[in-house]
């Protein structure tokens, strides 16, 4: 279970950073950046995670880059999740009234400054709940790291089931493990959401 | 601005508009809805890029979007109809943001100057409140303080009182009248004819994307030259 937690937390931190940058690209006034952001999202979001996981694992091996299984799993999970984070954050950015960005620019902030100082802080507050859903999806998606021999919760259950020939208790155990991770996460998201709300 | 034109799709918001504003001058732009007054105002700091023509400030044409334009916008204060105070920041933070991020002032200096400005517009007691906790009139005064904090060469007011209750209009106009009397260069888009009469050096009357008439306020209100302005004034001054 600790591997699952480590996979999830590391990947989510990376996905938040990458996804926010990609979202900023997608609303940028610079057309090539917008195109790059859109390409990132559309490619990663529309390929099954299992295909990405195995593809990168064998792809890295083929071109003789060896990151180890855990690192490869983090890279793939971060990249995949970042596409969902990017779309969520972009929706948040679009929800911030246009006047906020106009006011920011009218006092002389550049586009990146107005995004960072005025728009994103407000956008992030409105997307706490949907980002929470992305996080919970990631907890469960981390099970696919088992495909490339990272012994996380699901792979562990699989191994126990194989060793003991008793699959039902093994996978029931895994299910309980995921619930133990996901349910408190949901509660934390709810808490964060209330704290982040802007007084209106 | 010279021969400035701007369209939104098929709608011609501005058609070959020429206007120049002297330093220290207060120009009030009036006209019916959809006449292009707000667009004119927003083109001056390029919140709305123009389709053709040139907008110049101190003889320098507005640059393309980017650092140079941002620098120029810092010298042009803007006050919006819907206030647009930063919702996640306190009134004080709203006023200090520009000076610290753009002008590079220290936090304490920016704070001190912001408090002075807030005192001037009469809401220093609201410095630590969030915009949503203020009345419309207070929000608009905070927005004026935010713009003034940049020590702009020119202040643009885009219908600053149109979203306010009648009682609050006065407190905002008082602040604006004071600014005008101090010799601030101002372009004000407004339906407040009283303000135009008392504070403006020139009234610009717009209709259908064109400047129809430019005159000192006493002449504009007592003896408008164009038929369109006569018609407009007869409608709004009838009550």
Interface residues (C-beta under 8 A of the other chain):
Chain A: X29 X97 X99 X100 X102 X103 X104 X105 X106 X107 X108 X109 X110 X111 X113 X117 X118 X121 X122 X125 X198 X199 X200
Chain B: X45 X47 X65 X66 X67 X70 X71 X73 X74 X75 X76 X77 X78 X80 X82 X83 X84 X85 X86 X87 X88 X97 X98 X101 X102 X130 X132 X133 X143 X146 X147 X149 X150
